[in-house]
């Protein structure tokens, strides 16, 4: 039985040599998996369709710090 033809496009890009493997790894970590490997195409589809958001690492760390401060302060408020 022939493989089902997917309605997919192809994008060719030039990247650093390790970028395809890194993208595949990140896709898998985030649950975009096909045939046991990271599905880079599905990951890129999600980004392009605003289903997945990328933010600069600096902002991510500021958000984490703020959330930890809120958690710490809320626990302190319980004790008072």
Secondary structure, DSSP 8 states (H G I E B T S, - for coil): ----------------TTHHHHHHHHHHHTT-EETTEE-HHHHHHHHHTTSS----HHHHHHHHHHHHHHHHHHHHHHH-
